[in-house]
Amino acid sequence: MTRIQTETGITFPTPERITKEDAADVHNLTLLLDGETLSVKPAEQLLTVESHGARELIEAAKDPSPIDLEDDLNWTILGEEIPLGPCVAQMTLRRGRLRG
């Protein structure tokens, strides 16, 4: 955790207890800081899509090829949000629903 605090410039208290999930978050964030590619499976992802991009997203869901999403990444670790800057997330849409 010292390395994460040093490299991000964000300090946070070290908790008395660290859960398995916290330990996994520390490990994964360290991998990202090392420049590694990280593979995670989120439970649910909410995407905001402009109306002109909806048809493209629907077509992408029909073909499970990966799509790239570029955005600033914030990683929450031990209750602290750590801004990591721009990142490219590669996602495969397996199913989804459109709202709106």
N, CA, C and O atoms as a GROMACS GRO file, in nm:
protein
  400
    1MET      N    1   0.081  -0.118   0.000
    1MET     CA    2   0.000   0.000   0.000
    1MET      C    3   0.086   0.125   0.000
    1MET      O    4   0.046   0.230  -0.050
    2THR      N    5   0.205   0.114   0.056
    2THR     CA    6   0.295   0.229   0.056
    2THR      C    7   0.327   0.271  -0.087
    2THR      O    8   0.329   0.390  -0.118
    3ARG      N    9   0.353   0.174  -0.172
    3ARG     CA   10   0.385   0.205  -0.312
    3ARG      C   11   0.267   0.276  -0.380
    3ARG      O   12   0.287   0.374  -0.453
    4ILE      N   13   0.147   0.228  -0.357
    4ILE     CA   14   0.029   0.289  -0.418
    4ILE      C   15   0.017   0.434  -0.372
    4ILE      O   16  -0.010   0.523  -0.453
    5GLN      N   17   0.036   0.457  -0.243
    5GLN     CA   18   0.026   0.593  -0.191
    5GLN      C   19   0.137   0.682  -0.247
    5GLN      O   20   0.113   0.798  -0.279
    6THR      N   21   0.257   0.628  -0.258
    6THR     CA   22   0.369   0.706  -0.310
    6THR      C   23   0.349   0.742  -0.457
    6THR      O   24   0.368   0.857  -0.496
    7GLU      N   25   0.309   0.644  -0.538
    7GLU     CA   26   0.297   0.668  -0.682
    7GLU      C   27   0.175   0.750  -0.720
    7GLU      O   28   0.176   0.821  -0.821
    8THR      N   29   0.069   0.742  -0.641
    8THR     CA   30  -0.052   0.818  -0.674
    8THR      C   31  -0.058   0.952  -0.602
    8THR      O   32  -0.134   1.040  -0.641
    9GLY      N   33   0.022   0.968  -0.496
    9GLY     CA   34   0.020   1.092  -0.420
    9GLY      C   35  -0.101   1.103  -0.328
    9GLY      O   36  -0.128   1.210  -0.274
   10ILE      N   37  -0.173   0.995  -0.311
   10ILE     CA   38  -0.292   0.995  -0.225
   10ILE      C   39  -0.263   0.909  -0.103
   10ILE      O   40  -0.228   0.791  -0.115
   11THR      N   41  -0.278   0.968   0.012
   11THR     CA   42  -0.254   0.894   0.136
   11THR      C   43  -0.387   0.856   0.199
   11THR      O   44  -0.485   0.931   0.192
   12PHE      N   45  -0.389   0.742   0.259
   12PHE     CA   46  -0.507   0.694   0.328
   12PHE      C   47  -0.462   0.606   0.444
   12PHE      O   48  -0.355   0.546   0.439
   13PRO      N   49  -0.544   0.600   0.548
   13PRO     CA   50  -0.504   0.520   0.665
   13PRO      C   51  -0.504   0.371   0.632
   13PRO      O   52  -0.587   0.322   0.556
   14THR      N   53  -0.411   0.302   0.691
   14THR     CA   54  -0.406   0.156   0.676
   14THR      C   55  -0.501   0.096   0.777
   14THR      O   56  -0.488   0.119   0.897
   15PRO      N   57  -0.598   0.019   0.729
   15PRO     CA   58  -0.695  -0.038   0.823
   15PRO      C   59  -0.633  -0.148   0.909
   15PRO      O   60  -0.532  -0.207   0.873
   16GLU      N   61  -0.696  -0.172   1.023
   16GLU     CA   62  -0.648  -0.278   1.111
   16GLU      C   63  -0.671  -0.415   1.047
   16GLU      O   64  -0.590  -0.506   1.065
   17ARG      N   65  -0.780  -0.430   0.974
   17ARG     CA   66  -0.812  -0.555   0.906
   17ARG      C   67  -0.825  -0.530   0.757
   17ARG      O   68  -0.881  -0.430   0.713
   18ILE      N   69  -0.772  -0.623   0.680
   18ILE     CA   70  -0.784  -0.615   0.535
   18ILE      C   71  -0.857  -0.741   0.488
   18ILE      O   72  -0.814  -0.853   0.517
   19THR      N   73  -0.965  -0.722   0.416
   19THR     CA   74  -1.042  -0.835   0.367
   19THR      C   75  -0.973  -0.896   0.245
   19THR      O   76  -0.879  -0.838   0.191
   20LYS      N   77  -1.020  -1.012   0.204
   20LYS     CA   78  -0.966  -1.075   0.082
   20LYS      C   79  -0.990  -0.985  -0.039
   20LYS      O   80  -0.906  -0.975  -0.128
   21GLU      N   81  -1.106  -0.919  -0.041
   21GLU     CA   82  -1.137  -0.828  -0.151
   21GLU      C   83  -1.041  -0.709  -0.153
   21GLU      O   84  -0.995  -0.667  -0.259
   22ASP      N   85  -1.012  -0.655  -0.034
   22ASP     CA   86  -0.916  -0.544  -0.025
   22ASP      C   87  -0.778  -0.587  -0.074
   22ASP      O   88  -0.713  -0.514  -0.149
   23ALA      N   89  -0.735  -0.706  -0.032
   23ALA     CA   90  -0.604  -0.757  -0.074
   23ALA      C   91  -0.600  -0.775  -0.224
   23ALA      O   92  -0.499  -0.746  -0.288
   24ALA      N   93  -0.710  -0.824  -0.283
   24ALA     CA   94  -0.716  -0.840  -0.429
   24ALA      C   95  -0.710  -0.704  -0.497
   24ALA      O   96  -0.644  -0.691  -0.600
   25ASP      N   97  -0.778  -0.604  -0.442
   25ASP     CA   98  -0.774  -0.469  -0.500
   25ASP      C   99  -0.633  -0.412  -0.496
   25ASP      O  100  -0.587  -0.352  -0.594
   26VAL      N  101  -0.563  -0.430  -0.384
   26VAL     CA  102  -0.424  -0.382  -0.372
   26VAL      C  103  -0.337  -0.452  -0.476
   26VAL      O  104  -0.258  -0.387  -0.545
   27HIS      N  105  -0.351  -0.581  -0.488
   27HIS     CA  106  -0.273  -0.659  -0.585
   27HIS      C  107  -0.301  -0.612  -0.728
   27HIS      O  108  -0.209  -0.587  -0.805
   28ASN      N  109  -0.430  -0.598  -0.763
   28ASN     CA  110  -0.466  -0.556  -0.899
   28ASN      C  111  -0.418  -0.416  -0.930
   28ASN      O  112  -0.371  -0.390  -1.041
   29LEU      N  113  -0.428  -0.326  -0.835
   29LEU     CA  114  -0.381  -0.190  -0.858
   29LEU      C  115  -0.229  -0.187  -0.875
   29LEU      O  116  -0.177  -0.110  -0.956
   30THR      N  117  -0.160  -0.271  -0.801
   30THR     CA  118  -0.015  -0.282  -0.817
   30THR      C  119   0.021  -0.332  -0.956
   30THR      O  120   0.117  -0.285  -1.017
   31LEU      N  121  -0.056  -0.429  -1.006
   31LEU     CA  122  -0.034  -0.477  -1.143
   31LEU      C  123  -0.051  -0.364  -1.244
   31LEU      O  124   0.028  -0.350  -1.337
   32LEU      N  125  -0.155  -0.284  -1.227
   32LEU     CA  126  -0.177  -0.171  -1.318
   32LEU      C  127  -0.061  -0.073  -1.312
   32LEU      O  128  -0.016  -0.024  -1.416
   33LEU      N  129  -0.012  -0.044  -1.191
   33LEU     CA  130   0.102   0.047  -1.177
   33LEU      C  131   0.227  -0.010  -1.242
   33LEU      O  132   0.315   0.066  -1.285
   34ASP      N  133   0.237  -0.143  -1.248
   34ASP     CA  134   0.350  -0.209  -1.315
   34ASP      C  135   0.335  -0.208  -1.467
   34ASP      O  136   0.425  -0.251  -1.539
   35GLY      N  137   0.220  -0.158  -1.516
   35GLY     CA  138   0.197  -0.155  -1.660
   35GLY      C  139   0.138  -0.283  -1.716
   35GLY      O  140   0.132  -0.303  -1.837
   36GLU      N  141   0.094  -0.371  -1.626
   36GLU     CA  142   0.036  -0.498  -1.669
   36GLU      C  143  -0.107  -0.478  -1.720
   36GLU      O  144  -0.175  -0.382  -1.684
   37THR      N  145  -0.149  -0.570  -1.804
   37THR     CA  146  -0.288  -0.573  -1.847
   37THR      C  147  -0.366  -0.650  -1.742
   37THR      O  148  -0.323  -0.756  -1.698
   38LEU      N  149  -0.478  -0.596  -1.703
   38LEU     CA  150  -0.557  -0.656  -1.597
   38LEU      C  151  -0.687  -0.709  -1.655
   38LEU      O  152  -0.755  -0.640  -1.731
   39SER      N  153  -0.721  -0.830  -1.620
   39SER     CA  154  -0.844  -0.892  -1.666
   39SER      C  155  -0.937  -0.908  -1.546
   39SER      O  156  -0.905  -0.980  -1.451
   40VAL      N  157  -1.051  -0.842  -1.552
   40VAL     CA  158  -1.149  -0.851  -1.444
   40VAL      C  159  -1.286  -0.881  -1.503
   40VAL      O  160  -1.311  -0.857  -1.621
   41LYS      N  161  -1.372  -0.934  -1.421
   41LYS     CA  162  -1.508  -0.964  -1.464
   41LYS      C  163  -1.603  -0.891  -1.371
   41LYS      O  164  -1.638  -0.944  -1.265
   42PRO      N  165  -1.646  -0.770  -1.409
   42PRO     CA  166  -1.737  -0.697  -1.322
   42PRO      C  167  -1.875  -0.762  -1.320
   42PRO      O  168  -1.916  -0.824  -1.418
   43ALA      N  169  -1.945  -0.746  -1.210
   43ALA     CA  170  -2.079  -0.803  -1.199
   43ALA      C  171  -2.174  -0.735  -1.297
   43ALA      O  172  -2.255  -0.801  -1.362
   44GLU      N  173  -2.166  -0.603  -1.306
   44GLU     CA  174  -2.252  -0.529  -1.397
   44GLU      C  175  -2.183  -0.400  -1.434
   44GLU      O  176  -2.116  -0.338  -1.351
   45GLN      N  177  -2.198  -0.360  -1.557
   45GLN     CA  178  -2.136  -0.237  -1.605
   45GLN      C  179  -2.245  -0.152  -1.668
   45GLN      O  180  -2.320  -0.200  -1.752
   46LEU      N  181  -2.253  -0.027  -1.629
   46LEU     CA  182  -2.351   0.066  -1.685
   46LEU      C  183  -2.280   0.155  -1.785
   46LEU      O  184  -2.183   0.223  -1.750
   47LEU      N  185  -2.327   0.156  -1.908
   47LEU     CA  186  -2.270   0.240  -2.013
   47LEU      C  187  -2.371   0.345  -2.054
   47LEU      O  188  -2.489   0.314  -2.073
   48THR      N  189  -2.327   0.468  -2.066
   48THR     CA  190  -2.411   0.574  -2.120
   48THR      C  191  -2.373   0.589  -2.265
   48THR      O  192  -2.257   0.616  -2.298
   49VAL      N  193  -2.470   0.573  -2.352
   49VAL     CA  194  -2.444   0.574  -2.496
   49VAL      C  195  -2.525   0.687  -2.559
   49VAL      O  196  -2.645   0.700  -2.535
   50GLU      N  197  -2.458   0.767  -2.641
   50GLU     CA  198  -2.528   0.870  -2.717
   50GLU      C  199  -2.626   0.802  -2.812
   50GLU      O  200  -2.602   0.689  -2.854
   51SER      N  201  -2.734   0.868  -2.846
   51SER     CA  202  -2.837   0.806  -2.930
   51SER      C  203  -2.781   0.760  -3.064
   51SER      O  204  -2.826   0.659  -3.118
   52HIS      N  205  -2.683   0.832  -3.119
   52HIS     CA  206  -2.626   0.793  -3.249
   52HIS      C  207  -2.536   0.668  -3.237
   52HIS      O  208  -2.502   0.608  -3.339
   53GLY      N  209  -2.498   0.629  -3.116
   53GLY     CA  210  -2.413   0.512  -3.098
   53GLY      C  211  -2.489   0.387  -3.056
   53GLY      O  212  -2.430   0.280  -3.045
   54ALA      N  213  -2.619   0.400  -3.032
   54ALA     CA  214  -2.697   0.287  -2.983
   54ALA      C  215  -2.701   0.172  -3.083
   54ALA      O  216  -2.686   0.056  -3.045
   55ARG      N  217  -2.722   0.204  -3.210
   55ARG     CA  218  -2.730   0.098  -3.311
   55ARG      C  219  -2.599   0.020  -3.320
   55ARG      O  220  -2.599  -0.102  -3.334
   56GLU      N  221  -2.487   0.092  -3.312
   56GLU     CA  222  -2.355   0.027  -3.316
   56GLU      C  223  -2.337  -0.065  -3.196
   56GLU      O  224  -2.281  -0.174  -3.208
   57LEU      N  225  -2.383  -0.021  -3.079
   57LEU     CA  226  -2.372  -0.102  -2.959
   57LEU      C  227  -2.457  -0.228  -2.970
   57LEU      O  228  -2.414  -0.336  -2.928
   58ILE      N  229  -2.577  -0.215  -3.024
   58ILE     CA  230  -2.664  -0.331  -3.043
   58ILE      C  231  -2.598  -0.432  -3.137
   58ILE      O  232  -2.602  -0.552  -3.111
   59GLU      N  233  -2.538  -0.384  -3.245
   59GLU     CA  234  -2.469  -0.473  -3.338
   59GLU      C  235  -2.350  -0.540  -3.271
   59GLU      O  236  -2.323  -0.658  -3.294
   60ALA      N  237  -2.278  -0.465  -3.188
   60ALA     CA  238  -2.161  -0.520  -3.118
   60ALA      C  239  -2.203  -0.632  -3.023
   60ALA      O  240  -2.129  -0.728  -3.003
   61ALA      N  241  -2.322  -0.620  -2.965
   61ALA     CA  242  -2.370  -0.722  -2.872
   61ALA      C  243  -2.403  -0.853  -2.944
   61ALA      O  244  -2.400  -0.960  -2.883
   62LYS      N  245  -2.434  -0.845  -3.074
   62LYS     CA  246  -2.465  -0.965  -3.152
   62LYS      C  247  -2.339  -1.046  -3.180
   62LYS      O  248  -2.345  -1.169  -3.191
   63ASP      N  249  -2.226  -0.979  -3.191
   63ASP     CA  250  -2.099  -1.043  -3.218
   63ASP      C  251  -2.011  -1.024  -3.096
   63ASP      O  252  -1.976  -0.911  -3.065
   64PRO      N  253  -1.974  -1.131  -3.024
   64PRO     CA  254  -1.900  -1.112  -2.899
   64PRO      C  255  -1.753  -1.072  -2.918
   64PRO      O  256  -1.669  -1.107  -2.835
   65SER      N  257  -1.723  -1.000  -3.024
   65SER     CA  258  -1.587  -0.949  -3.041
   65SER      C  259  -1.562  -0.837  -2.940
   65SER      O  260  -1.655  -0.763  -2.906
   66PRO      N  261  -1.441  -0.824  -2.892
   66PRO     CA  262  -1.412  -0.718  -2.795
   66PRO      C  263  -1.427  -0.580  -2.857
   66PRO      O  264  -1.396  -0.559  -2.974
   67ILE      N  265  -1.473  -0.484  -2.776
   67ILE     CA  266  -1.477  -0.344  -2.816
   67ILE      C  267  -1.391  -0.267  -2.716
   67ILE      O  268  -1.383  -0.304  -2.599
   68ASP      N  269  -1.328  -0.160  -2.762
   68ASP     CA  270  -1.244  -0.078  -2.677
   68ASP      C  271  -1.321   0.043  -2.628
   68ASP      O  272  -1.388   0.111  -2.706
   69LEU      N  273  -1.310   0.071  -2.499
   69LEU     CA  274  -1.368   0.190  -2.438
   69LEU      C  275  -1.254   0.267  -2.374
   69LEU      O  276  -1.177   0.211  -2.295
   70GLU      N  277  -1.244   0.394  -2.407
   70GLU     CA  278  -1.136   0.476  -2.352
   70GLU      C  279  -1.195   0.582  -2.260
   70GLU      O  280  -1.287   0.654  -2.297
   71ASP      N  281  -1.140   0.589  -2.139
   71ASP     CA  282  -1.191   0.685  -2.041
   71ASP      C  283  -1.089   0.697  -1.928
   71ASP      O  284  -0.995   0.618  -1.919
   72ASP      N  285  -1.109   0.796  -1.843
   72ASP     CA  286  -1.025   0.808  -1.724
   72ASP      C  287  -1.068   0.700  -1.625
   72ASP      O  288  -1.188   0.673  -1.609
   73LEU      N  289  -0.971   0.638  -1.560
   73LEU     CA  290  -0.999   0.531  -1.466
   73LEU      C  291  -0.980   0.580  -1.324
   73LEU      O  292  -0.877   0.639  -1.290
   74ASN      N  293  -1.079   0.555  -1.242
   74ASN     CA  294  -1.069   0.577  -1.098
   74ASN      C  295  -1.082   0.441  -1.032
   74ASN      O  296  -1.172   0.364  -1.066
   75TRP      N  297  -0.992   0.411  -0.940
   75TRP     CA  298  -0.992   0.281  -0.873
   75TRP      C  299  -1.019   0.307  -0.725
   75TRP      O  300  -0.947   0.385  -0.662
   76THR      N  301  -1.118   0.243  -0.669
   76THR     CA  302  -1.148   0.260  -0.527
   76THR      C  303  -1.080   0.149  -0.450
   76THR      O  304  -1.099   0.030  -0.476
   77ILE      N  305  -0.999   0.190  -0.354
   77ILE     CA  306  -0.925   0.094  -0.273
   77ILE      C  307  -0.934   0.138  -0.127
   77ILE      O  308  -0.902   0.252  -0.094
   78LEU      N  309  -0.977   0.047  -0.041
   78LEU     CA  310  -0.991   0.075   0.101
   78LEU      C  311  -1.072   0.202   0.127
   78LEU      O  312  -1.042   0.278   0.218
   79GLY      N  313  -1.174   0.222   0.044
   79GLY     CA  314  -1.263   0.337   0.060
   79GLY      C  315  -1.213   0.466   0.000
   79GLY      O  316  -1.283   0.567   0.006
   80GLU      N  317  -1.094   0.467  -0.059
   80GLU     CA  318  -1.037   0.587  -0.119
   80GLU      C  319  -1.041   0.575  -0.271
   80GLU      O  320  -1.002   0.473  -0.326
   81GLU      N  321  -1.089   0.680  -0.337
   81GLU     CA  322  -1.092   0.680  -0.483
   81GLU      C  323  -0.959   0.732  -0.535
   81GLU      O  324  -0.917   0.843  -0.502
   82ILE      N  325  -0.893   0.651  -0.618
   82ILE     CA  326  -0.761   0.684  -0.671
   82ILE      C  327  -0.776   0.712  -0.821
   82ILE      O  328  -0.806   0.620  -0.898
   83PRO      N  329  -0.754   0.836  -0.865
   83PRO     CA  330  -0.760   0.864  -1.009
   83PRO      C  331  -0.632   0.815  -1.076
   83PRO      O  332  -0.521   0.854  -1.037
   84LEU      N  333  -0.646   0.730  -1.178
   84LEU     CA  334  -0.530   0.673  -1.245
   84LEU      C  335  -0.507   0.731  -1.385
   84LEU      O  336  -0.409   0.698  -1.451
   85GLY      N  337  -0.598   0.815  -1.429
   85GLY     CA  338  -0.581   0.877  -1.562
   85GLY      C  339  -0.641   0.792  -1.672
   85GLY      O  340  -0.719   0.700  -1.646
   86PRO      N  341  -0.605   0.825  -1.796
   86PRO     CA  342  -0.667   0.757  -1.912
   86PRO      C  343  -0.632   0.610  -1.918
   86PRO      O  344  -0.520   0.569  -1.888
   87CYS      N  345  -0.730   0.530  -1.959
   87CYS     CA  346  -0.707   0.389  -1.980
   87CYS      C  347  -0.799   0.339  -2.090
   87CYS      O  348  -0.902   0.400  -2.118
   88VAL      N  349  -0.761   0.229  -2.150
   88VAL     CA  350  -0.845   0.164  -2.250
   88VAL      C  351  -0.895   0.034  -2.190
   88VAL      O  352  -0.816  -0.053  -2.152
   89ALA      N  353  -1.026   0.021  -2.182
   89ALA     CA  354  -1.086  -0.103  -2.134
   89ALA      C  355  -1.139  -0.179  -2.254
   89ALA      O  356  -1.210  -0.123  -2.338
   90GLN      N  357  -1.106  -0.304  -2.262
   90GLN     CA  358  -1.156  -0.389  -2.371
   90GLN      C  359  -1.265  -0.477  -2.312
   90GLN      O  360  -1.243  -0.553  -2.219
   91MET      N  361  -1.385  -0.464  -2.371
   91MET     CA  362  -1.500  -0.535  -2.318
   91MET      C  363  -1.563  -0.621  -2.425
   91MET      O  364  -1.560  -0.589  -2.544
   92THR      N  365  -1.620  -0.731  -2.382
   92THR     CA  366  -1.700  -0.816  -2.469
   92THR      C  367  -1.841  -0.812  -2.414
   92THR      O  368  -1.864  -0.844  -2.298
   93LEU      N  369  -1.935  -0.775  -2.498
   93LEU     CA  370  -2.074  -0.769  -2.456
   93LEU      C  371  -2.138  -0.906  -2.475
   93LEU      O  372  -2.149  -0.955  -2.587
   94ARG      N  373  -2.179  -0.966  -2.368
   94ARG     CA  374  -2.242  -1.097  -2.377
   94ARG      C  375  -2.394  -1.084  -2.374
   94ARG      O  376  -2.465  -1.162  -2.437
   95ARG      N  377  -2.441  -0.986  -2.302
   95ARG     CA  378  -2.584  -0.958  -2.299
   95ARG      C  379  -2.600  -0.817  -2.244
   95ARG      O  380  -2.509  -0.761  -2.183
   96GLY      N  381  -2.713  -0.764  -2.265
   96GLY     CA  382  -2.735  -0.628  -2.215
   96GLY      C  383  -2.880  -0.589  -2.231
   96GLY      O  384  -2.959  -0.659  -2.293
   97ARG      N  385  -2.912  -0.475  -2.174
   97ARG     CA  386  -3.044  -0.420  -2.194
   97ARG      C  387  -3.030  -0.271  -2.216
   97ARG      O  388  -2.940  -0.206  -2.162
   98LEU      N  389  -3.119  -0.220  -2.294
   98LEU     CA  390  -3.120  -0.078  -2.321
   98LEU      C  391  -3.230  -0.014  -2.239
   98LEU      O  392  -3.342  -0.064  -2.234
   99ARG      N  393  -3.197   0.096  -2.174
   99ARG     CA  394  -3.297   0.172  -2.099
   99ARG      C  395  -3.304   0.311  -2.159
   99ARG      O  396  -3.206   0.363  -2.212
  100GLY      N  397  -3.420   0.368  -2.150
  100GLY     CA  398  -3.432   0.506  -2.195
  100GLY      C  399  -3.519   0.526  -2.314
  100GLY      O  400  -3.535   0.638  -2.361
   0.00000   0.00000   0.00000
